[in-house]
Every structure is written in structure tokens, then in C-alpha cells.
Amino acid sequence: MPVETITWKSGKIKFIDQTLLPHKLKYVSTDDIHRLWWAIKKLEIRGAPAIGIAGALGVVIGIKRLKAKTFDKFFKELQTFSKYLGSSRPTAVNLFWALKRMEKAARDNRLKSIAEIKNILLKEALKIIDEDMKSCRRMARFGSGLVKHGSRILTHCNAGGLATADYGTALGVLFESNRQGKNIRVYVDETRPLLQGARLTTWELMREGIDTILICDNMAASLMAKGRIDMIFVGADRIASNGDAANKIGTYNLAVLAKYHKIPFYVVAPLSTFDFNIKSGKEIPIEGRSGDEVRAILGKLIAPKNVKVYNPSFDVTPNELITAIITESGIFNRPYRKALGAVSRCK
């Protein structure tokens, strides 16, 4: 069963501090919006859907103590909290999707009392969690249909239960395939510089009894050349309307290699990860992170302390390198702009 990554308990947000895994499973409870902002920024909470959930719950804890008597004053302060939470990480669109959804829920109920609106917003945040859980299961079912018995699968970063409220995105496909008895083997990129693959994905897969092999990021090409990879599944943090997908740095490398070796490359993400307001991946904001993450591994310096560092957190995979995009509404194939057109009009 998936680990409970982020939830609402007794008036507080309860989440796993993922920076301590795999050696320590620690839950943190807080009703402090500044503590939550820090948790998102420092990757204690990570994964696009989970960040979206954190944003929605963050609005709830932000407004909980507000004393505003009129809607206009209340909404202005709500927007301040929303903007603050949105400043934590710029790339994962799920965060902004959830914050906008909370703002809309408040506006739609502006004629009700402030107490009623606060209760409505809590229900909306809990609804986002419930929807994410259901969406994970649907993506898993759709994606598992692509997996054959004995498939050897490569994945990058962490797109499992730790990145969502339930089964995960890319890893959800693997969990469901394992549940169906397909006897899969999964190769896991370590995912430099923060090792989400080595620390988190291996931990999740092994908990489910899946045959798991950890590799360094620069070993993937060799495995593909030897014919030991049948397919690749990855998640995404933002997908443009043409199907270009931003994911953890190193994903683009795999897509290029997969194209050369004629290996199917699948992106698994909920519709909340799509940004239909942008035409291509060139418009996706890419988060730059501290050079210390590259100079050191788990706090231990491995490079000259003053060396310059280039450390973007994400790269963008062009849509022509993506075999298909798996969502809770089904599997979409190229040309993605046409395939996703109807979905964008419904959002």
C-alpha cells in the first residue's frame, strides 16, 4: 500500500519529511504557513501533485486565524497567502493550479459568511486530495496496460506515492503492474544532485516487493545499448499545451537516448500538471537551485567549495521524443496539441 505522504489531521498539515528518507520515516505536523513554505522550498514536501496539495492546505492554515469581517478584506489576505506559497517553487504548475482553485472557491462563495467560506475552503482542499488519490489509480490502470509480463523498465527521479496523495504517477503504473503479477524489473536512476531516485524511489519499490536495481545516471545509455530496457516511465512537473514536458533534470537525456535506441518513452501526469496557457516548453519557468546541492552529497563536500555550479532543477523534453502521455482521462498520443485540445477546453 502507498505511504501516506501528506494529509490533514486535527487541524494541522501532516507530511513526511522526505529529506530524511530512506533511513528515517518522520512525520511533521504544522499549522504554521512559514514552516510549510520552508518544507516545500527545501523538498521536505516534493512532487508536483503533493506540492499542489500542500498549497491548498497552506491556504487553509493561512486563513484559519484571520479576523477580517468583510469578504474583500478576507480575500485580499487570502491572496497574500496564496502569493507567498507560490513563491516557494516556480516550476510545478500543480501548485499554482491548486492556489487558483482555492481563490476561485472563495470568490464563488463571497456572499456567505467568513466562517462558512473558511469551512468551504477546507472542504475544497480535502476534495483536491481525494481527486488526486482517484486520479493516481486511474493513471495506474491506463499505464499498466502498456506493460508486458517480464518488462524491464527504467524510471528517473521519484514519481511515486511520495510525490502524490496515493499511488503516484509513473510509479503508480509500476505498482499496478506488480499487483497484476507481471513480474517486472525496474532500473532506478540515482537522480543527481539530490538522489531522489536512490533515496526515495528504491525505498518505495522495495516496500512493494518489486525487483529493483539502482544505477548511476550515466549508466542508462549502456543498459539501453545492451537491450536491457524495454520502456521508460517518468513523471512531470509541468506540461505545455503542445506536449513538451518539464521533469527532473536528466529526463531529457533519457528521452534522447530512448529515441536513438527505439525504446518507448512515457510521461505519466494528472491533468492538473498541464499548463494550457503556454504553447511550448520554452515558456516553462525552470527553477535554479543552490550550487551547494551539487558541491555536496547529503551535506558532505565533494568539490572545491568555491567552484561555480550550474544547477537547474528541471529540463524540458520536447513532445516529439514522448511516445505517449498517460493521464487520468486516458492515454494521449501525438500530435498532442490536437489530442489535448478537447481537454483544455473543458478545464
Salt bridges, closest charged atoms under 4 A:
GLU4 OE1 - LYS9 NZ 3.46
ASP31 OD2 - LYS64 NZ 3.68
ASP31 OD2 - ARG65 NH2 2.91
GLU44 OE1 - ARG35 NH2 2.82
ASP72 OD1 - ARG110 NH2 3.25
ASP108 OD2 - LYS104 NZ 2.73
GLU124 OE2 - ARG101 NE 2.66
ASP130 OD2 - LYS134 NZ 3.16
GLU131 OE1 - ARG101 NH1 2.74
ASP166 OD2 - ARG137 NE 2.56
GLU176 OE2 - ARG179 NH2 2.69
ASP189 OD2 - HIS156 ND1 2.97
ASP211 OD2 - ARG185 NE 2.74
ASP230 OD1 - ARG152 NH2 2.98
ASP275 OD2 - ARG238 NH1 2.75
GLU287 OE1 - ARG89 NH2 2.81
GLU287 OE2 - ARG289 NH1 2.67
ASP292 OD1 - ARG295 NH1 2.71
GLU293 OE2 - ARG289 NE 2.78
